[in-house]
Amino acid sequence: MSPLPPLPLLPSEPGAYRWFYADVTSGELSAVFIFMVGSLFSPRYSVAARRGGLPREHCAVNFALYHRGLRLRWVLSEYSRLEQESAHQLRIGRSTLSYEGDLVRMQVDERTAPWGRRVKACLVLEPLTPMGDEVQLAPGLPHWWQPLAPRTRARLEVETEGLSLEGLGYHDTNHGAEQLGARLRGWHWSRTHGEHETVVDYVLPDGIPPVQVVAGPWGLQSKRGSSAGVLETERTGWGLRVPRHLLTRAPVEGAPRLLESSPFYARVEASTQKANTLGEVADFRRFHSPLIRWMAHFRTRVEGPS
């Protein structure tokens, strides 16, 4: 693969956001890393953005580690500033995201929420497919998604757990010029690693045509389909509707496993011998309700400067 370009531009206007997402799956273990500028999970930014609060004043790092569908570690640390920004690296607290030639490196040095247990983890991704083009998720709305490295070799080390493993990885970015939930209320998203290709599906609300990207050794294809129609769903304990079989290409024989479940967000996973799907369901309008913002405080640590 060619050297990675500089990191995409970071947001500066109230209500704007950008996050960088990556995941890795290896056998019975999965991990998710997210670096956020203008944190979508921040109850403080939900309120402050309407009063002129800036995305760089609400940065966050999320890390989650799962084994057989059960969460082993959860980090969601929020910071009042971006510590460092350059063309190929950003630092939030003690955690960094770096583009190093043709490698992506995410290093997390945080404490779990809410109990404060130390977590040190490093994910290195080597892209196997080209970078995808940026996609506007909903016509006329300022929200975009870009698959930066949809299929990668991945090496994960979790120093504080004594774990070291290799598997398949995924990396993308989302950004927008207004708060999610203001007009775009949410989505169902998934990525499926098969034996030879990776398929990413975005199913959007209100009849917006879905987006699909297929990436493999031959290259990358992106298309926008017709309306997804009515998905067969089940309600979680919080009343959030989750697709019974994830999305269109998911390798599910029965219901997906809930890795995370909250009133506005669910993270789901399903695996067979030949494929692994990781996905999410988000209803951002729910997140902006006062009760759910109050509940979100208990999943977050507010940290000072590093």
KAFEN-V252211 format. One record per pair of residues at least 6 apart in sequence whose ideal C-beta (glycine too) atoms are under 7 Angstrom apart, sorted by sequence separation. I is the first residue (numbers start at 1). J is the second residue. If there is no record, write none. Layout:
# KAFEN-V252211
{{I	J} {I	J}}
This chain:
# KAFEN-V252211
{{11	17} {24	30} {39	45} {66	72} {84	90} {111	117} {137	143} {157	163} {192	198} {204	210} {235	241} {236	242} {246	252} {260	266} {286	292} {11	18} {23	30} {24	31} {38	45} {64	71} {65	72} {84	91} {89	96} {90	97} {98	105} {111	118} {112	119} {137	144} {157	164} {191	198} {192	199} {203	210} {213	220} {214	221} {245	252} {260	267} {270	277} {10	18} {23	31} {45	53} {65	73} {82	90} {83	91} {89	97} {111	119} {136	144} {137	145} {202	210} {233	241} {234	242} {258	266} {259	267} {269	277} {23	32} {64	73} {83	92} {89	98} {97	106} {110	119} {135	144} {156	165} {191	200} {201	210} {202	211} {213	222} {233	242} {259	268} {269	278} {8	18} {48	58} {63	73} {64	74} {82	92} {83	93} {88	98} {134	144} {135	145} {233	243} {234	244} {246	256} {258	268} {259	269} {22	33} {88	99} {96	107} {108	119} {109	120} {135	146} {155	166} {190	201} {201	212} {212	223} {232	243} {233	244} {244	255} {257	268} {268	279} {63	75} {95	107} {108	120} {134	146} {154	166} {189	201} {200	212} {231	243} {232	244} {256	268} {257	269} {21	34} {45	58} {62	75} {79	92} {95	108} {108	121} {154	167} {189	202} {199	212} {200	213} {211	224} {212	225} {232	245} {256	269} {257	270} {267	280} {20	34} {44	58} {61	75} {62	76} {79	93} {95	109} {132	146} {154	168} {256	270} {266	280} {19	34} {20	35} {94	109} {95	110} {107	122} {132	147} {154	169} {187	202} {188	203} {199	214} {209	224} {210	225} {265	280} {266	281} {19	35} {42	58} {60	76} {61	77} {77	93} {153	169} {187	203} {209	225} {19	36} {38	55} {60	77} {93	110} {105	122} {106	123} {131	148} {151	168} {152	169} {187	204} {197	214} {198	215} {209	226} {265	282} {37	55} {42	60} {60	78} {131	149} {132	150} {152	170} {187	205} {197	215} {209	227} {210	228} {252	270} {264	282} {18	37} {37	56} {39	58} {41	60} {60	79} {105	124} {151	170} {152	171} {186	205} {197	216} {251	270} {253	272} {264	283} {17	37} {18	38} {38	58} {39	59} {58	78} {59	79} {150	170} {185	205} {196	216} {207	227} {250	270} {264	284} {17	38} {19	40} {39	60} {41	62} {103	124} {104	125} {129	150} {170	191} {234	255} {251	272} {16	38} {37	59} {59	81} {103	125} {127	149} {129	151} {149	171} {236	258} {246	268} {264	286} {17	40} {36	59} {57	80} {59	82} {103	126} {128	151} {148	171} {238	261} {240	263} {263	286} {264	287} {36	60} {57	81} {102	126} {125	149} {128	152} {148	172} {237	261} {238	262} {240	264} {242	266} {246	270} {251	275} {56	81} {102	127} {127	152} {128	153} {147	172} {148	173} {168	193} {203	228} {236	261} {238	263} {252	277} {11	37} {35	61} {56	82} {126	152} {146	172} {240	266} {242	268} {251	277} {10	37} {11	38} {125	152} {126	153} {145	172} {146	173} {250	277} {34	62} {170	198} {203	231} {264	292} {125	154} {145	174} {263	292} {33	63} {144	174} {236	266} {61	92} {123	154} {124	155} {144	175} {246	277} {32	64} {61	93} {144	176} {247	279} {31	64} {59	92} {75	108} {77	110} {123	156} {143	176} {246	279} {15	49} {31	65} {61	95} {77	111} {142	176} {14	49} {41	76} {75	110} {122	157} {142	177} {30	66} {42	78} {121	157} {142	178} {29	66} {75	112} {76	113} {121	158} {14	52} {17	55} {29	67} {74	112} {75	113} {14	53} {16	55} {28	67} {39	78} {73	112} {74	113} {120	159} {242	281} {14	54} {28	68} {120	160} {119	160} {143	184} {150	191} {240	281} {12	54} {118	160} {141	183} {151	193} {12	55} {141	184} {240	283} {11	55} {75	119} {125	169} {203	247} {37	82} {63	108} {104	149} {73	119} {125	171} {138	184} {201	247} {61	108} {63	110} {137	184} {151	198} {201	248} {150	198} {201	249} {61	110} {150	200} {199	249} {147	200} {35	90} {188	243} {63	119} {190	246} {35	92} {145	202} {190	247} {192	249} {63	121} {192	250} {188	247} {192	251} {190	250} {35	97} {150	213} {151	215} {137	202} {150	215} {138	204} {147	213} {104	171} {137	204} {138	208} {33	106} {10	85} {33	108} {135	211} {20	97} {195	274} {7	87} {194	274} {6	87} {7	88} {132	213} {194	275} {6	88} {22	104} {193	275} {7	90} {192	275} {193	276} {22	106} {192	277} {129	215} {129	216} {135	222} {190	277} {191	278} {132	220} {190	278} {130	219} {133	222} {190	279} {33	123} {130	220} {132	222} {189	279} {129	220} {188	279} {189	280} {7	99} {31	123} {65	158} {188	281} {4	99} {187	282} {186	282} {186	283} {3	101} {4	102} {185	283} {186	284} {3	102} {24	123} {185	284} {2	102} {4	104} {185	285} {1	102} {22	123} {22	125} {181	284} {180	284} {181	285} {181	287} {181	288} {31	156} {1	127} {24	154} {49	179} {24	156} {29	165} {26	165} {26	166} {40	180} {26	167} {25	167} {24	167} {25	168} {24	169} {23	169} {22	169} {23	170} {22	170} {22	171} {21	171} {21	172} {20	173} {19	173} {18	173} {19	174} {18	174} {18	175} {17	175} {17	176} {16	176} {16	177} {15	178} {11	175} {13	177} {15	179} {8	173} {25	193} {114	298} {113	299} {113	300} {114	301} {69	257} {71	259} {113	301} {69	259} {111	301} {66	259} {69	269} {93	303} {94	306} {93	306} {78	300} {76	299} {83	306} {76	300} {77	301} {78	302} {79	303} {76	301} {78	303} {77	303} {30	269} {46	287} {46	288} {46	293} {30	278} {43	293} {25	276} {25	278} {43	296} {43	297} {23	278} {41	296} {41	300}}
